[in-house]
Amino acid sequence: MATVITVQADSREECAATLDRLCGDYDLVMRLPPMRSPGTDRWIARATAAPGLVVEGRVD
């Protein structure tokens, strides 16, 4: 399984903006758009390395 990057924030806007910035800066691909995290009243989103990107000496 590829490495998964998770963003948690208090608002949908903050979560989306942070995920967009990380995807742009690190060539990540969004895998889970911002959604409410069950039971925490926070927003969560996820991204993974882009296909073909070398991560720690391996190709994802």
ABEGO torsion letter per residue (X at the ends): XBBBBBBBBABAAAAAAAAAAAAAAAGBBBABBBBBBBGAGBBBBBBBBBBGBBBGGBBX
